[in-house]
Amino acid sequence: MRLVTFKAPSAMPQVGVISDGEIIGLDPKKYPDMSAFLSAGTNALSEAKSVSHAPGQRDHAPKDARLLPPVPSPGKIIAVGLNYMDHAIETKMEIPKAPVIFAKFTSSISGPDSPVILPKDDPQGDYEAELAVVIGRTAKTVSESEAMNYVAGYMPLNDVSARRWQFADKQWVRGKSCDTFCPTGPWLTTRDEIADPHSLYIRMRVNGNTVQNSNTSNLIFRIPKLIEFISEAITLEPGDIIATGTPDGVGVFRKPPVFLKSGDVMEVEIEGLGILRNEVV
């Protein structure tokens, strides 16, 4: 299934499911947001599936409904650095022996077709196409062999980065957490729809030009290992997002470097998960 958070004019945001190209709303009293929906587990998923296959008994969203971030208010966004072999090589840094994790503040969350706003003093904005994993069950000290049972689904994510601040600060949080610097969407594809999340093409286009072109098979640490590593120390909860890393081709390591400017259009495309489009302003 493709799960969404959407907003119709003069209405509150609502959880829905896409069926036959249309958005079908779910009971907002029962599921006030996506995290609440995911916390309800298999019952909620079964209900969404039955609603999407029940002609004549569905609450169709109006045509002018706008897609929001699939998970508008995650408890945590945990990102992984240097997790593609090709990207680690382009940085000329040592291949990590364990996952390198950092946080993006939840205030950086943005949705499909929403603007990415560059800070006014030009901190060298950059793009990063990433596969995002959304947690569906509370996970603490989960083994690698059991980890996939805790995954709700996947979505494209753009780990927009202010490189000047990232490198000057000697740590990544401020440069990665600017407002609007974590676009996600257009929807959350449930885990059962993707046979193998480690064999998907992943691409970034800027103004129609492909600047990143790789495959999730190039991940150094795969999803089960990441969940095991993170949950050993940090409890993962429904709606939490793991950004699994970016492949090579980011702007800062191009020769010469290429940074984002107002008017640029970024598109993250991941096989089977849709296209996440955002304009820079």
Buried (B, 14 or more C-beta within 10 A) or exposed (E): BBBBBBBBEEEEBBBBBBBEEBBBBBBBEEBBBBBBBBBBEEEBBEBBBEBBEEEEEBEEBEEEBBBBBBBBBBBBBBBBBBBBBBBBEBEEEEEBEEBBBBBBBBBBBBBBBBEBBBBEEEBBBBBBBBBBBBBBBBBEEBEBEEBBEBBBBBBBBBBBBBBBBBBEEEEBBBBBBBEBBBBBBBBBBBBEEBEEBBEBEBBBBBEEEEBBBBBBBBBBBBBBBBBBBBBEEBBBBBBBBBBBBBBBBBBBBBEEEBBBEEEBEBBBBBBEBBBBBBEBE
